[in-house]
Amino acid sequence: MQSFHFEADRAEVGIEYFAITAIDWPNGIKAGTILQLTGQSIFTFRDGLIASIQDIS
């Protein structure tokens, strides 16, 4: 997690993650390539439960 912001019915989490490809991809990315990505997940709450999740990357 890079950041976290919480309001009464909403939480925003900034995330950073990476992956290593296991196989060659059709678009030319080769096996073993490191992918580094950032994004954000937005959670909304209703009645004490998660009502929705929006992932932005």
VOGU-3710 file (C-alpha; in Angstrom, 3 decimals, decimal comma):
1> mqsfhfeadr> 0,000/0,000/0,000  1,239/3,454/-0,886  -1,555/5,481/0,675  -4,813/5,126/2,563  -7,656/7,620/2,958  -10,840/6,807/4,872  -14,147/8,672/5,042  -17,468/7,694/6,637  -18,638/5,465/3,780  -15,593/5,238/1,525
11> aevgieyfai> -11,956/4,122/1,627  -9,334/4,841/-1,031  -6,157/2,759/-1,119  -3,182/3,529/-3,352  -1,375/0,345/-4,329  1,843/-0,661/-6,046  2,493/-4,186/-7,207  4,655/-6,196/-9,562  4,504/-9,455/-11,454  6,944/-11,602/-13,392
21> taidwpngik> 5,539/-13,160/-16,547  5,778/-16,943/-16,608  5,271/-17,338/-20,364  5,722/-15,323/-23,558  2,688/-13,172/-24,340  1,199/-12,778/-27,827  1,964/-9,019/-27,766  5,729/-9,632/-27,542  6,308/-9,526/-23,776  8,752/-12,314/-22,964
31> agtilqltgq> 8,705/-14,789/-20,076  10,596/-13,388/-17,102  9,641/-9,764/-17,816  8,991/-7,745/-14,652  5,802/-5,681/-14,763  5,539/-2,849/-12,210  2,112/-1,276/-11,827  0,399/1,269/-9,639  -3,269/1,762/-9,055  -6,026/2,615/-6,668
41> siftfrdgli> -8,846/0,631/-5,065  -11,942/2,469/-3,881  -14,232/0,709/-1,411  -17,702/2,011/-0,581  -19,601/0,804/2,469  -23,285/0,417/3,281  -24,746/-0,941/6,523  -21,263/-1,873/7,765  -20,492/-4,006/4,695  -18,503/-3,454/1,506
51> asiqdis> -21,085/-2,338/-1,083  -18,712/-1,888/-4,021  -15,067/-2,070/-5,051  -13,621/-0,053/-7,907  -10,093/-0,891/-9,091  -8,220/1,684/-11,145  -4,837/0,824/-12,628
//
